[in-house]
Amino acid sequence: MKRLILTILVIGMVLLGACVSTSTSEPPIPAHFTTYSDEAGLFSISYPPDWELALSKEELFHAVVPNKAAAVTVTVGTTEEGKWKLEDLVEAVFQRAYIDDAEEYHEFSRTKATVDGREAIILDFEAKYPVSTAAMRMLIMLLRDRDNELVWTVYCGVMPSKDFSYFEPDFHAIVRSLRILK
């Protein structure tokens, strides 16, 4: 009797395993998006065609939605944290850059993802800061280069946070569209 139950359990697990997708494919970039590639050929990122570029020397990429308080920014840098695991780096960066200064902070999700064939972490959170009149909602993705020397960050945000649901599908597509070319 025990062998029969064990055999049924093993067969069930094999069948269940066959039904579960193990694909790590990345979602496609929406066909109607515009793709920006920087002049140095370091990266590309895609964004909705009705957004406007607002490039500056401080950021590698910045685009905004006309007449809305929504934007996306790409930065890259080395870290004083060295070659930490990505999860530890996220904790250090977010504690220092977002949580410590917030009057209010709420994290909705923290998701491990594959972006451009690299391990990434995507955070969805809301924060209210002393200098702002309303809470902002952000979707931020961090990933490291293949040598673990650089950290790439894509910030998508909107204020007030109640407008997030309108931009959420675009924000998710934008953060996942980052491609590191060099």
C-alpha positions as CSV (number, residue, x, y, z in Angstrom):
1,M,0.0,0.0,0.0
2,K,2.8,2.4,0.9
3,R,4.5,1.7,-2.5
4,L,1.3,2.4,-4.3
5,I,0.9,5.8,-2.6
6,L,4.5,6.6,-3.2
7,T,4.2,5.7,-6.8
8,I,1.1,7.8,-7.3
9,L,2.8,10.8,-5.6
10,V,5.9,10.4,-7.8
11,I,3.8,10.2,-11.0
12,G,1.8,13.2,-9.8
13,M,4.9,15.3,-9.2
14,V,6.3,14.4,-12.6
15,L,3.1,15.3,-14.3
16,L,2.8,18.5,-12.3
17,G,6.4,19.4,-13.2
18,A,5.6,18.9,-16.9
19,C,2.8,21.4,-16.6
20,V,4.8,24.1,-14.8
21,S,6.6,26.5,-17.1
22,T,10.3,26.7,-16.4
23,S,10.9,29.3,-19.1
24,T,12.8,32.3,-18.1
25,S,12.0,34.3,-21.2
26,E,11.6,38.0,-20.8
27,P,8.4,39.8,-21.9
28,P,8.7,41.5,-25.2
29,I,9.1,45.2,-25.6
30,P,5.8,46.7,-26.8
31,A,6.1,47.2,-30.6
32,H,4.8,50.8,-30.4
33,F,7.5,51.9,-28.0
34,T,10.3,54.2,-29.1
35,T,13.9,52.9,-28.3
36,Y,16.6,55.3,-27.2
37,S,20.3,54.4,-27.5
38,D,22.9,56.6,-25.9
39,E,25.6,58.2,-28.0
40,A,28.4,56.1,-26.4
41,G,26.6,52.8,-27.2
42,L,26.4,51.7,-23.6
43,F,22.7,51.0,-23.4
44,S,19.3,51.2,-24.9
45,I,15.8,51.6,-23.3
46,S,12.4,51.8,-24.7
47,Y,9.5,54.0,-23.7
48,P,6.1,55.1,-24.9
49,P,6.2,57.3,-28.0
50,D,4.2,60.2,-26.5
51,W,6.8,60.7,-23.7
52,E,9.4,63.4,-24.2
53,L,13.2,63.1,-23.7
54,A,14.6,65.5,-21.1
55,L,18.3,64.5,-21.1
56,S,20.8,66.0,-18.6
57,K,24.4,65.5,-17.6
58,E,23.4,64.0,-14.3
59,E,21.4,61.1,-15.8
60,L,22.1,58.8,-18.7
61,F,18.4,59.0,-19.7
62,H,15.4,60.9,-18.6
63,A,11.9,61.0,-20.2
64,V,8.7,62.6,-19.0
65,V,5.1,62.5,-19.8
66,P,3.9,65.9,-21.0
67,N,1.5,67.6,-18.6
68,K,1.8,64.8,-16.0
69,A,4.1,64.2,-13.0
70,A,5.4,60.9,-14.4
71,A,9.0,60.2,-15.5
72,V,11.6,57.6,-16.1
73,T,15.4,57.9,-15.3
74,V,18.3,55.6,-16.0
75,T,21.5,55.9,-13.9
76,V,24.7,53.8,-13.7
77,G,27.5,53.9,-11.2
78,T,30.0,52.0,-9.2
79,T,29.3,51.2,-5.7
80,E,31.3,51.6,-2.5
81,E,29.5,48.5,-1.4
82,G,31.8,46.4,-3.6
83,K,30.7,43.0,-4.9
84,W,27.8,42.5,-2.6
85,K,25.0,40.2,-3.6
86,L,22.3,42.1,-5.5
87,E,19.8,41.6,-2.6
88,D,22.2,43.2,-0.1
89,L,23.0,46.0,-2.5
90,V,19.3,46.7,-2.9
91,E,18.9,46.9,0.9
92,A,21.8,49.3,1.2
93,V,20.8,51.5,-1.7
94,F,17.1,51.7,-0.7
95,Q,17.7,52.3,3.0
96,R,20.0,55.2,2.3
97,A,18.3,56.7,-0.8
98,Y,14.6,56.2,-0.1
99,I,13.6,54.9,3.3
100,D,15.8,57.0,5.6
101,D,14.4,60.4,4.4
102,A,10.8,59.3,4.0
103,E,8.1,60.5,6.3
104,E,6.0,57.5,5.2
105,Y,7.2,54.4,3.2
106,H,5.3,51.4,2.1
107,E,6.8,48.6,-0.1
108,F,4.2,46.8,-2.2
109,S,6.4,44.2,-3.8
110,R,10.0,43.2,-4.4
111,T,10.4,40.9,-7.4
112,K,13.4,39.0,-8.8
113,A,13.4,39.1,-12.5
114,T,15.6,38.5,-15.5
115,V,16.3,41.7,-17.5
116,D,18.6,41.6,-20.5
117,G,19.7,38.1,-19.4
118,R,20.8,39.4,-16.0
119,E,19.5,39.0,-12.5
120,A,17.5,42.0,-11.5
121,I,15.3,43.2,-8.6
122,I,12.2,45.3,-9.2
123,L,10.7,47.2,-6.3
124,D,7.3,48.8,-6.2
125,F,6.9,51.3,-3.3
126,E,5.2,54.5,-2.2
127,A,6.9,57.2,-0.2
128,K,6.1,60.6,1.1
129,Y,9.0,63.0,1.6
130,P,9.1,66.3,3.6
131,V,9.8,68.4,0.5
132,S,6.8,67.0,-1.5
133,T,3.1,67.8,-1.2
134,A,1.9,64.3,-2.1
135,A,3.1,60.7,-1.9
136,M,4.9,59.4,-4.9
137,R,4.8,55.8,-6.2
138,M,7.8,54.3,-7.9
139,L,8.9,51.2,-9.7
140,I,12.6,50.8,-9.5
141,M,14.8,48.1,-11.1
142,L,18.4,47.4,-10.1
143,L,20.8,45.1,-12.0
144,R,24.5,44.6,-12.2
145,D,26.7,44.3,-15.2
146,R,28.3,40.9,-15.9
147,D,31.5,41.8,-14.1
148,N,29.6,43.0,-11.0
149,E,31.4,46.4,-11.2
150,L,28.5,48.6,-12.2
151,V,24.9,49.0,-10.9
152,W,22.3,50.0,-13.5
153,T,19.1,51.6,-12.1
154,V,15.9,52.4,-13.8
155,Y,13.5,54.7,-11.9
156,C,9.9,55.1,-12.9
157,G,7.7,57.3,-10.8
158,V,4.6,59.3,-10.6
159,M,3.2,61.9,-8.2
160,P,0.5,61.7,-6.8
161,S,0.7,58.0,-6.2
162,K,-3.0,57.6,-7.1
163,D,-2.0,58.0,-10.8
164,F,0.3,54.9,-10.6
165,S,-2.3,52.4,-12.0
166,Y,-2.6,54.5,-15.2
167,F,1.2,54.2,-15.9
168,E,1.9,50.8,-14.3
169,P,1.9,48.7,-17.5
170,D,4.2,51.2,-19.2
171,F,6.5,51.3,-16.1
172,H,6.9,47.6,-16.1
173,A,7.6,47.5,-19.8
174,I,10.1,50.3,-19.5
175,V,12.2,48.8,-16.7
176,R,12.3,45.4,-18.5
177,S,13.4,47.1,-21.8
178,L,16.8,48.1,-20.5
179,R,19.6,46.6,-22.6
180,I,23.3,46.9,-21.7
181,L,25.2,47.0,-24.9
182,K,28.8,47.2,-23.7
